[in-house]
Amino acid sequence: MPDNDKLNYREWFKKAEEDEEAGVKLLENDGPFASACFHFQQMVEKLLKGFIIFHEKEPPRTHDLIELETILKDLEPGIENYKKEIDLLNSYYIETRYPGDFPEVFADETKQAFEAAKRLKEFILKNSEK
């Protein structure tokens, strides 16, 4: 695998931290909650891509967390235990980005999104220390 910053999994994890910080600030300041959920989705997207890189594969250019999970199933089967979290967070990419007939996002949902993102983060960081 090419050795550059774009493919350095730690750099992806560092960018994920920025999304986590942004989402937490929005959550703590009562929103906007849809934007907070978007940041939590982005956090996990970057963690998953970094985790793919950790396994010496190049991640695809996608925002679909389910697609990233599918790649990781063969590399790190334990990722399948987080399907519920991935499905939840995956819904916040398009839904929170554009206006439309999507339901409003409230604080409780945002806290659930953050908890799901933290569970995935814990799993990924623990398994990238091997």
Backbone torsions as a table, in degrees:
resi	resn	phi	psi	omega
1	MET	NA	138.9	178.1
2	PRO	-58.4	141.7	-178.4
3	ASP	-100.2	87.9	175.1
4	ASN	-143.4	169.0	-174.6
5	ASP	-60.5	-32.9	-178.5
6	LYS	-62.6	-31.0	-177.3
7	LEU	-105.6	16.6	177.4
8	ASN	-90.6	114.2	-174.6
9	TYR	-60.6	-32.6	179.3
10	ARG	-65.3	-33.3	176.7
11	GLU	-66.1	-37.9	176.5
12	TRP	-65.7	-40.7	178.7
13	PHE	-64.7	-37.5	178.8
14	LYS	-64.9	-42.4	176.8
15	LYS	-65.1	-33.9	176.9
16	ALA	-62.6	-37.0	178.1
17	GLU	-61.4	-36.3	178.2
18	GLU	-63.3	-42.8	177.7
19	ASP	-66.3	-38.0	177.6
20	GLU	-62.0	-47.0	179.7
21	GLU	-60.2	-44.1	179.7
22	ALA	-63.0	-45.3	179.8
23	GLY	-62.9	-41.6	179.6
24	VAL	-63.9	-42.9	179.2
25	LYS	-61.2	-41.7	178.0
26	LEU	-65.7	-41.9	179.3
27	LEU	-62.8	-45.1	-178.4
28	GLU	-68.2	-23.6	-178.8
29	ASN	-105.2	25.6	176.5
30	ASP	59.9	38.6	169.4
31	GLY	104.3	-174.8	8.6
32	PRO	-69.9	130.8	-173.2
33	PHE	-69.2	-35.0	177.9
34	ALA	-61.5	-39.5	178.3
35	SER	-67.9	-36.8	176.8
36	ALA	-62.3	-45.1	179.2
37	CYS	-62.8	-37.9	176.2
38	PHE	-59.9	-44.2	179.5
39	HIS	-64.1	-36.3	178.0
40	PHE	-68.6	-35.7	174.6
41	GLN	-64.0	-45.1	179.9
42	GLN	-63.6	-38.2	176.9
43	MET	-56.0	-50.0	-177.6
44	VAL	-70.3	-37.4	176.6
45	GLU	-56.9	-46.4	-179.1
46	LYS	-68.7	-37.0	176.3
47	LEU	-64.1	-44.1	179.6
48	LEU	-64.4	-42.7	178.4
49	LYS	-64.9	-41.8	176.2
50	GLY	-61.6	-38.5	179.9
51	PHE	-67.0	-37.0	174.8
52	ILE	-62.7	-43.7	178.6
53	ILE	-64.2	-40.8	175.6
54	PHE	-52.7	-36.5	179.3
55	HIS	-86.1	14.9	174.3
56	GLU	63.7	35.4	173.7
57	LYS	-120.5	154.9	177.1
58	GLU	-93.1	127.4	-179.1
59	PRO	-74.0	148.8	176.8
60	PRO	-74.0	161.3	175.5
61	ARG	-85.8	89.5	-178.1
62	THR	-149.8	158.4	173.6
63	HIS	-108.9	2.1	-175.5
64	ASP	-82.0	108.6	-178.6
65	LEU	-65.7	-30.4	178.9
66	ILE	-67.3	-39.0	176.5
67	GLU	-63.3	-41.4	178.8
68	LEU	-66.7	-40.3	176.6
69	GLU	-60.1	-41.4	-179.3
70	THR	-59.9	-40.8	177.6
71	ILE	-64.0	-40.6	-175.7
72	LEU	-75.6	-19.7	-177.4
73	LYS	-54.6	-40.6	-179.9
74	ASP	-77.3	-28.7	-176.4
75	LEU	-86.2	-34.9	-175.6
76	GLU	-148.0	81.8	-174.0
77	PRO	-54.2	-26.1	179.8
78	GLY	-61.6	-15.9	-179.9
79	ILE	-62.2	-25.9	-179.1
80	GLU	-65.0	-19.5	176.8
81	ASN	-72.5	-6.1	-176.7
82	TYR	-115.6	22.2	-179.1
83	LYS	-58.8	-42.4	-179.6
84	LYS	-59.5	-44.9	-180.0
85	GLU	-65.5	-42.8	-179.5
86	ILE	-65.4	-43.2	178.6
87	ASP	-61.0	-44.0	179.7
88	LEU	-60.7	-52.4	-176.0
89	LEU	-68.5	-32.4	179.7
90	ASN	-59.9	-31.4	-178.4
91	SER	-69.3	-16.2	-175.8
92	TYR	-89.5	0.8	179.0
93	TYR	-74.1	-61.2	-178.6
94	ILE	-78.4	-43.8	-174.1
95	GLU	-55.5	-35.8	-175.7
96	THR	-94.6	-7.5	-174.1
97	ARG	-90.6	-30.3	-170.9
98	TYR	-129.2	148.8	177.5
99	PRO	-70.2	158.4	179.9
100	GLY	163.4	-155.9	-176.9
101	ASP	-92.4	30.0	-179.0
102	PHE	-86.1	148.0	-179.1
103	PRO	-68.4	152.8	177.2
104	GLU	-67.4	146.5	179.2
105	VAL	-99.7	131.3	-177.7
106	PHE	-111.2	174.3	-176.2
107	ALA	-59.1	-43.7	-177.9
108	ASP	-60.5	-44.0	178.5
109	GLU	-64.0	-38.9	-179.1
110	THR	-66.1	-39.3	176.9
111	LYS	-64.6	-38.7	177.4
112	GLN	-64.2	-41.2	177.9
113	ALA	-62.4	-42.1	179.9
114	PHE	-65.6	-42.4	178.8
115	GLU	-63.2	-40.3	177.8
116	ALA	-63.4	-44.0	179.4
117	ALA	-63.3	-39.5	179.3
118	LYS	-66.1	-37.6	178.3
119	ARG	-63.7	-43.0	177.8
120	LEU	-65.7	-41.7	179.0
121	LYS	-59.1	-46.2	-179.5
122	GLU	-59.4	-45.9	179.1
123	PHE	-61.5	-47.4	-176.3
124	ILE	-65.9	-46.5	-179.1
125	LEU	-64.2	-41.3	178.8
126	LYS	-60.8	-40.6	-175.6
127	ASN	-88.7	-2.0	175.2
128	SER	-102.1	9.4	176.4
129	GLU	-96.6	3.2	-176.4
130	LYS	-65.4	NA	NA
